[in-house]
Amino acid sequence: MSQRELDKRKALLLSQIQQQRLDLSAGRRDWLEATGAYDRGWNTLLSLRSYALIASSVMAIWTVRHPSFLMRWTRRGFGAWSAWRMVRATIQQQSR
């Protein structure tokens, strides 16, 4: 290949690289715009982590002092979960 052909090839490759960089930049901007709400939600969740730690500590102390409270809500939660499973099974059985 001659020097002129090599220079043309180099210019072509450089222009392709520049176009790919522009495409990547646009894709990044679109991706950040599409996931912005999730990012903000995740950051909010992370900022509330210290409050969750404090709340769980208070709940642990409350549970030690009032164990019947925990047992009552455990039974209610198990009852709600069992009811949900029964409803879901009934719906699936009727849809067959």
N, C-alpha and C positions, 0 to 999 in steps of 0.2 A: 504494500500500500504506500502511496505517496504521502508526503507531509500534508498536502492539501486535503486529501481524503481523511487523514487522521484528525485534522483540525475540525473538519465538518462533523465527523463522528463524535468528537469530544463536545462540540457545541450542541449537538443534538442530545447527547446524554445529559449534559448540564441543564438544558431546558426541560428535559423530562424529570430530572431530580427536583428542579425548582417547582414544577407543576405538582409533583407528588408531595412536596412540603406544603404547598398551598392547600392541597386536598386534605392532608392530615390536619392542618390547622383548622380548616372549616369543620371537619368531622369531630375534632376535639371540642370545638365551640358548641356544635349541635348536641354532642353527648353531654357536656356539662349543663346545657340548658334543659335537656330532657330529664336528667337525674338530679337537678337542683333541689327539688322538693324532698327527695329521699335524703340527700345530703344534709339539708336543714333539719329534717326530722331526726336523723342519726345524731347530729351535733346537739340537738335539744335533749335527746335521751342521755347522751354522755354527760351533759351538764347537770342532769338531775340525778346522776349516780350517787353523789354524796348524800342527797336527801333520801334516796332509797335505802342507803346503808343505815342512816339514822332511824328511819321508819322501821326497818326490819329489827333493829336492836330494841327499839321501844316495844315492838310487837312480841319479841322473844321474852322480854321482862314481863309484859302483861300476861303472856301465856303461862309463865311459871307461877305467877300469882293467882291466875284464874283459869285453871285447866279445864273446867267445865265449859267455858266459853269456846275454847278451841275444839273440844269434842262435839259441841252442838253444831258449829259451823262445818266441821268435817263431815258429820252425818248429813247435813243439808247439801253440801257439795256432792257427796256420793249419791244422794237421792236425785239431784238434778242431773248428774252424769248418767245415772241409770235410766232416768226418764228420757234423756236425749238419745241414748242408744236404742231404747225401745221404739221411739218415734221414728228414728232413722231406719231401723230394721223394718218397721211397718210400711214406710214409704217405699223402700226398695222392694219389698215383697209385692206391693200393689202395682208397681211399675213394670213388673215382669210379665 
